[in-house]
Amino acid sequence: MAIPGDLFQFNLDRLVRLEAVLKPIALQQQDLSSHDLMRAIRGHLSDDDYGLATAVLAVQGKAKRKLGEGFWWCDERSLAQSTPIAVAQRKSRWTGDGDVYDLCCGIGADAIALTTSSTKVVNLQAVDADALIAAMADRNLANGNGSRLDRNWTVLIGRAEEQLIGDRSWVHLDPDRRRDGGRTTHVDYYSPTWDAVEKIAEKACGGVVKIAPAASLEDRPERHRVWISLRGSVREQSVLFGESIAKASDDLEVSLAGGGRSAVTISEDGDAIVFHVTAKLLGSDTAPHVAQPLQFMIDPDAAIRAAGLTDAFAVAYDAKTLGGPSGFLTSDASIDTANAICKRILWSGSSDDRKLRRTLRQMNCYPQRVKTRGAAGDANTLERRYRNCGDKPVVLWIGKSGRRQYAVISEV
């Protein structure tokens, strides 16, 4: 039986050999899933290598959009589990200098961000239980670090809970969230288990644990929970331990208290906009509810909603809930913040199809964007349905207040 180190080296040698063939193709071709391309490499590879090669080449377009330009070792599943580079770069600032462990490292997106930071010096140990995935992480680290001469990382096959972590070490941990072939949001079913995660966190001076946005976890003084969104979508919930809370506070220029929650919106240029609530204020205020839209419609960023901070956000900006915290917000005054959309209302009324179509035609408008919350109807379908109603672009909001489904037309 091969020992883990032998399995890792076998896979690493295989990837190095295949990379000589695949990397030039991946960097030059636009349509990497075309039959012509697959036929071109078929005669040069064994059946096993061909299967891996086609899986890797087929996702290079997605990989570049998620991880940046370059050649990336991944397949559909491992890429889906990886962290977008903009999120990984932001999180890398929440650990410090010295020994850093990236446990359950996957294909290495977070590891790359941790090793390429220009503001600190780290000695990274990336660990994954899967020999092929660990080899992919090693090659991605090599490609992601470019011409860097000092190899400041080591990749190992192993289990997260078996690593010997010093008390001045930092940890990034991404537990496996798949159970019986499907994803789970229940932390007790993660691998390693949440008990094991907490024991790892106790050993380190600071740590960041990546969990599902919908995962339920008790708010406790020794940790701070952060929901991170990118391009309007929540990418993860990060649980900060120990000195990483202070590191993140310095980076985000806010005071993140233990037991509190934050929503971080990362913009296209990598800037972070933060809305945070201390443990003392969690659940202490409930925003007033109204049955009818006021003068402005407001949609907080997805990270704010996922963090359960919609009420707190409404109270902070003197807004009202329309259809409860799961719906949109509305206000008599405009709010100016980058982590929410705020638009002046032009019309509001019934969402009845015929009435809505007639109103749009009378206003010579078409929905450039449709936003739905708690209501029936697919946004893309509604955009197409009303596209020919007029020439002026507007935003169409469809929501539910009590048993009534309403529609709002606002400025773009």
KOLPAPA-338295 format. One record per residue (C-alpha): residue in three letters; x, y, z. Coordinates in steps of 0.05 Angstrom, whole numbers, padded with zeros to 5 digits, always signed. Example, Ala and Ser with C-alpha at 12.3 -4.5 7.8 and 13.67 -1.06 7.14 Angstrom:
REM KOLPAPA-338295
ALA+00246-00090+00156/SER+00273-00021+00143/
END
This chain:
REM KOLPAPA-338295
MET+00000+00000+00000/ALA+00027+00068-00019/ILE+00039+00117+00037/PRO+00008+00187+00032/GLY+00074+00220+00013/ASP+00083+00171-00045/LEU+00012+00184-00069/PHE+00024+00259-00067/GLN+00089+00254-00106/PHE+00058+00207-00157/ASN+00002+00256-00171/LEU+00049+00315-00171/ASP+00095+00283-00222/ARG+00034+00267-00264/LEU+00009+00339-00263/VAL+00078+00367-00280/ARG+00082+00321-00340/LEU+00011+00338-00363/GLU+00021+00412-00352/ALA+00075+00414-00406/VAL+00020+00393-00455/LEU-00041+00429-00426/LYS-00015+00496-00403/PRO+00003+00523-00472/ILE-00065+00501-00498/ALA-00103+00532-00440/LEU-00067+00599-00447/GLN-00079+00604-00522/GLN-00147+00573-00535/GLN-00214+00608-00527/ASP-00262+00549-00532/LEU-00229+00497-00488/SER-00288+00448-00491/SER-00290+00442-00567/HIS-00288+00373-00598/ASP-00231+00394-00644/LEU-00188+00411-00584/MET-00204+00347-00548/ARG-00187+00307-00609/ALA-00121+00344-00615/ILE-00097+00320-00546/ARG-00130+00251-00549/GLY-00073+00217-00585/HIS-00020+00242-00537/LEU-00051+00218-00471/SER-00071+00154-00437/ASP-00145+00142-00421/ASP-00136+00164-00348/ASP-00095+00225-00367/TYR-00144+00243-00422/GLY-00203+00242-00373/LEU-00166+00288-00324/ALA-00142+00333-00380/THR-00211+00344-00410/ALA-00241+00358-00341/VAL-00187+00410-00327/LEU-00189+00444-00396/ALA-00265+00447-00396/VAL-00267+00494-00335/GLN-00208+00539-00351/GLY-00254+00596-00372/LYS-00291+00593-00306/ALA-00226+00585-00268/LYS-00197+00649-00299/ARG-00259+00688-00280/LYS-00256+00663-00209/LEU-00181+00658-00196/GLY-00151+00707-00247/GLU-00110+00698-00309/GLY-00065+00637-00314/PHE-00070+00561-00318/TRP-00106+00529-00260/TRP-00110+00456-00238/CYS-00182+00442-00220/ASP-00245+00406-00242/GLU-00318+00428-00238/ARG-00328+00406-00165/SER-00262+00431-00137/LEU-00269+00498-00172/ALA-00339+00507-00144/GLN-00312+00496-00074/SER-00254+00545-00083/THR-00253+00617-00059/PRO-00257+00674-00110/ILE-00190+00709-00112/ALA-00218+00777-00090/VAL-00248+00745-00028/ALA-00185+00704-00014/GLN-00141+00766-00019/ARG-00185+00803+00030/LYS-00185+00746+00080/SER-00109+00737+00075/ARG-00103+00804+00112/TRP-00137+00773+00172/THR-00077+00731+00191/GLY-00007+00754+00209/ASP+00066+00739+00197/GLY+00098+00672+00213/ASP+00071+00602+00208/VAL+00003+00597+00173/TYR-00036+00533+00163/ASP-00087+00527+00106/LEU-00125+00466+00127/CYS-00171+00430+00078/CYS-00137+00475+00027/GLY-00173+00448-00035/ILE-00141+00471-00100/GLY-00105+00527-00063/ALA-00141+00593-00077/ASP-00135+00617-00005/ALA-00064+00590-00001/ILE-00044+00631-00061/ALA-00071+00694-00030/LEU-00036+00678+00036/THR+00032+00668+00001/THR+00030+00727-00047/SER+00014+00783+00002/SER+00065+00839-00003/THR+00052+00863+00068/LYS+00075+00803+00108/VAL+00122+00744+00109/VAL+00092+00675+00119/ASN+00113+00603+00121/LEU+00051+00567+00095/GLN+00033+00494+00105/ALA-00026+00474+00061/VAL-00060+00408+00079/ASP-00113+00367+00044/ALA-00136+00295+00053/ASP-00142+00282-00022/ALA-00075+00266-00056/LEU-00096+00292-00125/ILE-00126+00356-00097/ALA-00064+00368-00055/ALA-00021+00360-00117/MET-00066+00409-00154/ALA-00057+00459-00097/ASP+00019+00452-00102/ARG+00019+00466-00177/ASN-00030+00524-00169/LEU+00014+00554-00115/ALA+00074+00548-00162/ASN+00035+00581-00219/GLY+00003+00633-00174/ASN+00070+00655-00145/GLY+00100+00664-00214/SER+00176+00675-00215/ARG+00182+00679-00140/LEU+00248+00646-00119/ASP+00234+00631-00046/ARG+00184+00575-00041/ASN+00148+00595+00023/TRP+00098+00539+00024/THR+00093+00464+00035/VAL+00035+00420+00014/LEU+00019+00356+00052/ILE-00034+00301+00051/GLY-00067+00296+00118/ARG-00127+00310+00163/ALA-00137+00379+00192/GLU-00146+00355+00263/GLU-00080+00316+00262/GLN-00035+00376+00249/LEU+00012+00401+00303/ILE-00005+00475+00308/GLY+00036+00521+00351/ASP+00006+00574+00396/ARG+00036+00630+00353/SER+00010+00600+00288/TRP-00047+00625+00245/VAL-00101+00580+00215/HIS-00146+00584+00154/LEU-00194+00525+00153/ASP-00246+00506+00101/PRO-00283+00444+00127/ASP-00314+00397+00076/ARG-00388+00414+00073/ARG-00411+00354+00032/ARG-00450+00297+00064/ASP-00479+00236+00028/GLY-00464+00267-00039/GLY-00497+00335-00024/ARG-00479+00399+00011/THR-00499+00411+00083/THR-00506+00475+00123/HIS-00504+00438+00190/VAL-00435+00449+00221/ASP-00441+00384+00261/TYR-00438+00346+00196/TYR-00375+00382+00170/SER-00309+00346+00164/PRO-00273+00359+00209/THR-00331+00366+00258/TRP-00344+00433+00291/ASP-00317+00407+00357/ALA-00251+00391+00322/VAL-00252+00460+00288/GLU-00258+00494+00356/LYS-00201+00453+00385/ILE-00157+00474+00326/ALA-00177+00547+00337/GLU-00159+00542+00410/LYS-00088+00521+00392/ALA-00074+00579+00344/CYS-00065+00652+00360/GLY-00116+00670+00307/GLY-00158+00638+00253/VAL-00209+00644+00198/VAL-00258+00587+00186/LYS-00298+00586+00121/ILE-00369+00558+00128/ALA-00433+00560+00088/PRO-00470+00627+00087/ALA-00533+00593+00113/ALA-00497+00554+00168/SER-00526+00566+00237/LEU-00477+00579+00293/GLU-00484+00609+00362/ASP-00458+00680+00370/ARG-00404+00675+00424/PRO-00354+00725+00453/GLU-00293+00688+00428/ARG-00311+00694+00355/HIS-00338+00743+00304/ARG-00380+00722+00244/VAL-00371+00756+00176/TRP-00413+00745+00113/ILE-00376+00764+00049/SER-00410+00782-00017/LEU-00379+00792-00085/ARG-00417+00815-00148/GLY-00483+00813-00111/SER-00475+00741-00087/VAL-00457+00717-00017/ARG-00395+00674-00024/GLU-00383+00651+00047/GLN-00390+00661+00121/SER-00323+00670+00155/VAL-00316+00657+00229/LEU-00259+00696+00261/PHE-00222+00671+00323/GLY-00170+00701+00369/GLU-00124+00754+00342/SER-00156+00750+00273/ILE-00213+00792+00299/ALA-00165+00850+00312/LYS-00130+00838+00246/ALA-00196+00842+00208/SER-00215+00904+00248/ASP-00151+00939+00226/ASP-00160+00918+00154/LEU-00233+00938+00149/GLU-00223+01000+00192/VAL-00280+00983+00239/SER-00282+00953+00309/LEU-00306+00881+00303/ALA-00325+00859+00373/GLY-00328+00787+00394/GLY-00398+00759+00391/GLY-00418+00808+00336/ARG-00434+00800+00262/SER-00411+00837+00200/ALA-00430+00840+00127/VAL-00373+00855+00080/THR-00388+00876+00008/ILE-00327+00870-00037/SER-00329+00915-00097/GLU-00300+00900-00166/ASP-00236+00938-00148/GLY-00226+00898-00084/ASP-00250+00951-00035/ALA-00292+00928+00024/ILE-00355+00962+00049/VAL-00374+00939+00119/PHE-00438+00939+00159/HIS-00428+00910+00229/VAL-00468+00900+00293/THR-00441+00885+00362/ALA-00467+00828+00403/LYS-00503+00877+00450/LEU-00544+00905+00392/LEU-00561+00838+00358/GLY-00637+00831+00358/SER-00646+00892+00403/ASP-00681+00936+00351/THR-00737+00919+00303/ALA-00750+00965+00245/PRO-00821+00992+00236/HIS-00863+00957+00183/VAL-00905+00991+00130/ALA-00956+00961+00083/GLN-00945+01009+00026/PRO-00880+01034-00008/LEU-00857+01104+00012/GLN-00814+01148-00034/PHE-00753+01104-00042/MET-00742+01029-00049/ILE-00680+01000-00015/ASP-00648+00932-00023/PRO-00591+00918+00026/ASP-00532+00877+00000/ALA-00541+00802+00000/ALA-00488+00795+00056/ILE-00530+00839+00102/ARG-00591+00796+00090/ALA-00552+00731+00099/ALA-00523+00756+00164/GLY-00592+00770+00192/LEU-00577+00844+00196/THR-00634+00872+00153/ASP-00671+00899+00214/ALA-00608+00930+00243/PHE-00592+00961+00175/ALA-00662+00990+00170/VAL-00658+01020+00240/ALA-00589+01049+00225/TYR-00615+01084+00162/ASP-00684+01102+00188/ALA-00718+01057+00137/LYS-00780+01013+00143/THR-00790+00940+00125/LEU-00839+00924+00070/GLY-00862+00853+00077/GLY-00818+00839+00138/PRO-00742+00832+00144/SER-00741+00782+00086/GLY-00770+00833+00039/PHE-00747+00900+00012/LEU-00739+00964+00053/THR-00771+01031+00039/SER-00760+01102+00062/ASP-00782+01174+00053/ALA-00709+01195+00045/SER-00653+01170+00001/ILE-00595+01134+00034/ASP-00524+01139+00009/THR-00485+01074+00021/ALA-00448+01027-00025/ASN-00477+00965+00009/ALA-00549+00977-00012/ILE-00588+00997-00074/CYS-00633+01057-00064/LYS-00679+01082-00120/ARG-00733+01136-00124/ILE-00803+01107-00136/LEU-00840+01129-00199/TRP-00902+01086-00189/SER-00928+01031-00143/GLY-00989+00987-00146/SER-01014+00918-00163/SER-00969+00866-00196/ASP-01027+00842-00239/ASP-00997+00826-00307/ARG-01046+00866-00350/LYS-01046+00927-00304/LEU-00970+00926-00299/ARG-00962+00919-00375/ARG-01011+00977-00386/THR-00975+01021-00335/LEU-00907+01009-00366/ARG-00934+01026-00435/GLN-00966+01090-00410/MET-00900+01110-00378/ASN-00862+01088-00441/CYS-00817+01045-00397/TYR-00785+00976-00397/PRO-00752+00940-00338/GLN-00677+00942-00348/ARG-00673+00903-00284/VAL-00724+00863-00244/LYS-00717+00850-00169/THR-00762+00800-00135/ARG-00767+00783-00061/GLY-00815+00733-00030/ALA-00860+00736-00092/ALA-00877+00691-00149/GLY-00843+00703-00216/ASP-00774+00695-00245/ALA-00735+00760-00255/ASN-00707+00740-00323/THR-00775+00718-00348/LEU-00806+00784-00326/GLU-00751+00824-00360/ARG-00766+00789-00426/ARG-00841+00795-00417/TYR-00842+00870-00411/ARG-00782+00887-00455/ASN-00824+00918-00510/CYS-00868+00961-00466/GLY-00828+01025-00477/ASP-00761+01060-00489/LYS-00743+01087-00420/PRO-00704+01039-00374/VAL-00730+01030-00303/VAL-00724+00981-00245/LEU-00784+00936-00232/TRP-00791+00911-00160/ILE-00839+00854-00144/GLY-00851+00837-00071/LYS-00902+00813-00021/SER-00933+00851+00037/GLY-00978+00807+00078/ARG-01020+00767+00029/ARG-01015+00820-00025/GLN-00963+00818-00081/TYR-00943+00888-00102/ALA-00903+00920-00158/VAL-00859+00982-00157/ILE-00828+01019-00215/SER-00767+01061-00197/GLU-00712+01101-00229/VAL-00652+01061-00253/
END
